[in-house]
Amino acid sequence: MSDVPTISLNDGNSIPQLGFGVFQIDPADTVEAVSLALRTGYRHIDTAEMYGNEKEVGEAVRASGLERAEIFVTSKLNNGFHRPDDARKAFEGTLAALDLGYLDLFLIHWPLPTLYDGDFVSTWKALEEFRSEGRLRSIGVSNFQVAHLQRLADETDTVPAVNQIEVHPYLTNEEVRAYDREHGIATEAWSPIAQGGVLGDPTITQIAEKVGRTPAQVVLRWHIERGDIVFPKSTTPSRIQENFEIFDFSLEPADVEAISRLDRGEDGRTGPNPDVFDYVPS
C-alpha cells in the first residue's frame, strides 16, 4: 500500500493529500465504491449534502473495520441552507446521516453571492459555532473566489482551513491558489482531470508515455507535486486502484511546467462560475 502524504491545516489538523470523491455516485452504488476505496488504501472521503449519499458514505466507513480516527470525512452545506438557523439544521442532518460521531471537515459548498443578500459571512460564522461545539474538527469553503475569501478575512475571525475549487490543467486557477497559499489555506482540487477532458491532450499523453504511466496518473501526480489536495471519483475498481498508485513516481519540473502551460483560463472551466452560480435544489 502506498503511503499517502498528509497536508497540515492552519488549525493544527491534517488531511490526506489524496482522497476519494463521491460526486455523482448514485446512493445505491456508494457503499460498494467507498468500501472498495477504503480497502485500496484511501483514508479521505469527500461527500456533500447535495450529493445525496452521506448516509451511504457513513455506512461504508462504519463497516470498514477501520478506526474512526483513521478516516478523514468531509461534507458540505446544501445551497438551500445558508441562513444560520437553516445551516444548523443541515449540519445536524449531516451528522445524523453519516452517524460517525463527528465530522472532520465541513464546507460552505458555494458562496452564492447573488443570493441571501450576498451574505455568506453569517453562514461562515455559523460554521465557526459548529466547530466550537466539538463535533466538527475543521471548517472551510468551496468555490470561493479571492473577493469572497477577502471578505471573510475582513469580517470574521477564522481563516478557512481549505478552499475546494475547480483545478485541472485547463483551469489552473492560479489567482485563487496564490491567495490560498499566501493566507495558509489549503487548496483542494475538484474535477482534477476536467471530467476526462484533459486525458487526450498530446502534452499529457507524451509525458505519460515517457514515464510509463496512464494520463490520469500523470495529471493526478501533477496536482500532488503542486501541493494541492485531490480526490478523483470512480466506481470502476481498476480506476480506483489506478488513481491511488501515484506515489511511487514523480514528474520532472519541466513536465510539471509543461502541463501548467495548458491553462486556458475561464475558457477551460468545466463547472459553474462561482461569481454567478445560484443553483438551489428544489
Sequence and secondary structure as in RCSB ss.txt:
>XXXX:A:sequence
MSDVPTISLNDGNSIPQLGFGVFQIDPADTVEAVSLALRTGYRHIDTAEMYGNEKEVGEAVRASGLERAEIFVTS
KLNNGFHRPDDARKAFEGTLAALDLGYLDLFLIHWPLPTLYDGDFVSTWKALEEFRSEGRLRSIGVSNFQVAHLQ
RLADETDTVPAVNQIEVHPYLTNEEVRAYDREHGIATEAWSPIAQGGVLGDPTITQIAEKVGRTPAQVVLRWHIE
RGDIVFPKSTTPSRIQENFEIFDFSLEPADVEAISRLDRGEDGRTGPNPDVFDYVPS
>XXXX:A:secstr
     EEE TTS EEESB EE TT  HHHHHHHHHHHHHHT  EEE  GGGT HHHHHHHHHHT   GGG EEEE
EE GGG SHHHHHHHHHHHHHHH SSSEEEEEES   TTSGGG  HHHHHHHHHHHHTTSEEEEEEES  HHHHH
HHHHH S   SEEEEE BTTB  HHHHHHHHHTT EEEEESTTGGGTTTT HHHHHHHHHHT  HHHHHHHHHHH
TT EE      HHHHHHHH  SS    HHHHHHHHTT  GGGG  S  TTT      
